[in-house]
Amino acid sequence: MKITEIRIHLRGEERLKAFASVTFDNSFVVRNMKVVDGGKGLFLCMPSRKLPDGTHKDMVHPINQEFREYLETNVIQAYKDEIAKNADCAIVTDNECDEDA
């Protein structure tokens, strides 16, 4: 299974840095993954739902460590690329960077 598209939606919060939507094989999309800034750096959280007892349960998740690392590496790189793109947009005086808005 290959990642064919990653969309990053930046957030301005202290720990929650972005939401990500990831498309696999141009056929299946997973939305609401979270890029979170933890004590040891950025990491990827899977979409989850809150259970009646107050705990959260992942709705989807990688089955093995190899795929988890592949997914996290690619999403975090896409996040960093989006940050860099937005930094470039901050210095543009016209609406060149508003294409994705």
C-alpha positions as protocol buffer text, in pm:
chain_id: "A"
residue {
  index: 1
  type: MET
  ca { x: 0 y: 0 z: 0 }
}
residue {
  index: 2
  type: LYS
  ca { x: 145 y: 331 z: -110 }
}
residue {
  index: 3
  type: ILE
  ca { x: 59 y: 686 z: -7 }
}
residue {
  index: 4
  type: THR
  ca { x: -61 y: 876 z: -313 }
}
residue {
  index: 5
  type: GLU
  ca { x: -166 y: 1205 z: -150 }
}
residue {
  index: 6
  type: ILE
  ca { x: -124 y: 1386 z: 180 }
}
residue {
  index: 7
  type: ARG
  ca { x: -320 y: 1699 z: 266 }
}
residue {
  index: 8
  type: ILE
  ca { x: -213 y: 1902 z: 567 }
}
residue {
  index: 9
  type: HIS
  ca { x: -446 y: 2142 z: 750 }
}
residue {
  index: 10
  type: LEU
  ca { x: -237 y: 2356 z: 985 }
}
residue {
  index: 11
  type: ARG
  ca { x: -357 y: 2446 z: 1335 }
}
residue {
  index: 12
  type: GLY
  ca { x: -223 y: 2720 z: 1559 }
}
residue {
  index: 13
  type: GLU
  ca { x: -243 y: 2531 z: 1885 }
}
residue {
  index: 14
  type: GLU
  ca { x: 36 y: 2463 z: 2133 }
}
residue {
  index: 15
  type: ARG
  ca { x: 50 y: 2082 z: 2090 }
}
residue {
  index: 16
  type: LEU
  ca { x: -183 y: 2008 z: 1797 }
}
residue {
  index: 17
  type: LYS
  ca { x: 10 y: 2129 z: 1494 }
}
residue {
  index: 18
  type: ALA
  ca { x: -204 y: 1996 z: 1208 }
}
residue {
  index: 19
  type: PHE
  ca { x: -468 y: 1757 z: 1084 }
}
residue {
  index: 20
  type: ALA
  ca { x: -375 y: 1528 z: 795 }
}
residue {
  index: 21
  type: SER
  ca { x: -578 y: 1344 z: 534 }
}
residue {
  index: 22
  type: VAL
  ca { x: -390 y: 1059 z: 366 }
}
residue {
  index: 23
  type: THR
  ca { x: -494 y: 882 z: 45 }
}
residue {
  index: 24
  type: PHE
  ca { x: -366 y: 532 z: -26 }
}
residue {
  index: 25
  type: ASP
  ca { x: -336 y: 386 z: -377 }
}
residue {
  index: 26
  type: ASN
  ca { x: -567 y: 660 z: -512 }
}
residue {
  index: 27
  type: SER
  ca { x: -847 y: 450 z: -361 }
}
residue {
  index: 28
  type: PHE
  ca { x: -881 y: 494 z: 15 }
}
residue {
  index: 29
  type: VAL
  ca { x: -858 y: 804 z: 235 }
}
residue {
  index: 30
  type: VAL
  ca { x: -810 y: 838 z: 610 }
}
residue {
  index: 31
  type: ARG
  ca { x: -898 y: 1179 z: 753 }
}
residue {
  index: 32
  type: ASN
  ca { x: -834 y: 1344 z: 1089 }
}
residue {
  index: 33
  type: MET
  ca { x: -489 y: 1209 z: 1164 }
}
residue {
  index: 34
  type: LYS
  ca { x: -317 y: 1455 z: 1397 }
}
residue {
  index: 35
  type: VAL
  ca { x: 37 y: 1588 z: 1393 }
}
residue {
  index: 36
  type: VAL
  ca { x: 117 y: 1653 z: 1758 }
}
residue {
  index: 37
  type: ASP
  ca { x: 420 y: 1815 z: 1921 }
}
residue {
  index: 38
  type: GLY
  ca { x: 513 y: 1594 z: 2216 }
}
residue {
  index: 39
  type: GLY
  ca { x: 795 y: 1621 z: 2464 }
}
residue {
  index: 40
  type: LYS
  ca { x: 1031 y: 1437 z: 2227 }
}
residue {
  index: 41
  type: GLY
  ca { x: 924 y: 1595 z: 1898 }
}
residue {
  index: 42
  type: LEU
  ca { x: 650 y: 1551 z: 1643 }
}
residue {
  index: 43
  type: PHE
  ca { x: 443 y: 1235 z: 1619 }
}
residue {
  index: 44
  type: LEU
  ca { x: 132 y: 1114 z: 1438 }
}
residue {
  index: 45
  type: CYS
  ca { x: -194 y: 1024 z: 1613 }
}
residue {
  index: 46
  type: MET
  ca { x: -458 y: 814 z: 1445 }
}
residue {
  index: 47
  type: PRO
  ca { x: -822 y: 927 z: 1424 }
}
residue {
  index: 48
  type: SER
  ca { x: -1008 y: 822 z: 1737 }
}
residue {
  index: 49
  type: ARG
  ca { x: -1343 y: 845 z: 1906 }
}
residue {
  index: 50
  type: LYS
  ca { x: -1427 y: 906 z: 2267 }
}
residue {
  index: 51
  type: LEU
  ca { x: -1588 y: 614 z: 2448 }
}
residue {
  index: 52
  type: PRO
  ca { x: -1859 y: 651 z: 2715 }
}
residue {
  index: 53
  type: ASP
  ca { x: -1600 y: 586 z: 2989 }
}
residue {
  index: 54
  type: GLY
  ca { x: -1399 y: 890 z: 2872 }
}
residue {
  index: 55
  type: THR
  ca { x: -1116 y: 698 z: 2707 }
}
residue {
  index: 56
  type: HIS
  ca { x: -1030 y: 725 z: 2339 }
}
residue {
  index: 57
  type: LYS
  ca { x: -1003 y: 440 z: 2091 }
}
residue {
  index: 58
  type: ASP
  ca { x: -824 y: 458 z: 1756 }
}
residue {
  index: 59
  type: MET
  ca { x: -1063 y: 402 z: 1467 }
}
residue {
  index: 60
  type: VAL
  ca { x: -783 y: 297 z: 1230 }
}
residue {
  index: 61
  type: HIS
  ca { x: -420 y: 208 z: 1291 }
}
residue {
  index: 62
  type: PRO
  ca { x: -119 y: 48 z: 1122 }
}
residue {
  index: 63
  type: ILE
  ca { x: -79 y: -324 z: 1183 }
}
residue {
  index: 64
  type: ASN
  ca { x: 301 y: -327 z: 1191 }
}
residue {
  index: 65
  type: GLN
  ca { x: 587 y: -99 z: 1292 }
}
residue {
  index: 66
  type: GLU
  ca { x: 729 y: -78 z: 939 }
}
residue {
  index: 67
  type: PHE
  ca { x: 408 y: 73 z: 798 }
}
residue {
  index: 68
  type: ARG
  ca { x: 364 y: 300 z: 1102 }
}
residue {
  index: 69
  type: GLU
  ca { x: 712 y: 445 z: 1042 }
}
residue {
  index: 70
  type: TYR
  ca { x: 643 y: 485 z: 667 }
}
residue {
  index: 71
  type: LEU
  ca { x: 318 y: 667 z: 738 }
}
residue {
  index: 72
  type: GLU
  ca { x: 453 y: 888 z: 1017 }
}
residue {
  index: 73
  type: THR
  ca { x: 769 y: 982 z: 824 }
}
residue {
  index: 74
  type: ASN
  ca { x: 572 y: 1087 z: 516 }
}
residue {
  index: 75
  type: VAL
  ca { x: 302 y: 1280 z: 704 }
}
residue {
  index: 76
  type: ILE
  ca { x: 554 y: 1466 z: 921 }
}
residue {
  index: 77
  type: GLN
  ca { x: 758 y: 1555 z: 610 }
}
residue {
  index: 78
  type: ALA
  ca { x: 441 y: 1684 z: 441 }
}
residue {
  index: 79
  type: TYR
  ca { x: 371 y: 1891 z: 755 }
}
residue {
  index: 80
  type: LYS
  ca { x: 722 y: 2041 z: 743 }
}
residue {
  index: 81
  type: ASP
  ca { x: 681 y: 2114 z: 372 }
}
residue {
  index: 82
  type: GLU
  ca { x: 348 y: 2290 z: 442 }
}
residue {
  index: 83
  type: ILE
  ca { x: 509 y: 2499 z: 718 }
}
residue {
  index: 84
  type: ALA
  ca { x: 787 y: 2601 z: 477 }
}
residue {
  index: 85
  type: LYS
  ca { x: 535 y: 2683 z: 203 }
}
residue {
  index: 86
  type: ASN
  ca { x: 334 y: 2899 z: 442 }
}
residue {
  index: 87
  type: ALA
  ca { x: 649 y: 3077 z: 560 }
}
residue {
  index: 88
  type: ASP
  ca { x: 718 y: 3162 z: 195 }
}
residue {
  index: 89
  type: CYS
  ca { x: 361 y: 3288 z: 157 }
}
residue {
  index: 90
  type: ALA
  ca { x: 405 y: 3523 z: 450 }
}
residue {
  index: 91
  type: ILE
  ca { x: 657 y: 3728 z: 253 }
}
residue {
  index: 92
  type: VAL
  ca { x: 452 y: 3743 z: -70 }
}
residue {
  index: 93
  type: THR
  ca { x: 258 y: 4067 z: -105 }
}
residue {
  index: 94
  type: ASP
  ca { x: -3 y: 3950 z: -356 }
}
residue {
  index: 95
  type: ASN
  ca { x: -233 y: 3647 z: -353 }
}
residue {
  index: 96
  type: GLU
  ca { x: 4 y: 3397 z: -520 }
}
residue {
  index: 97
  type: CYS
  ca { x: -16 y: 3156 z: -224 }
}
residue {
  index: 98
  type: ASP
  ca { x: -395 y: 3160 z: -194 }
}
residue {
  index: 99
  type: GLU
  ca { x: -435 y: 2883 z: -456 }
}
residue {
  index: 100
  type: ASP
  ca { x: -517 y: 2613 z: -198 }
}
residue {
  index: 101
  type: ALA
  ca { x: -737 y: 2832 z: 21 }
}
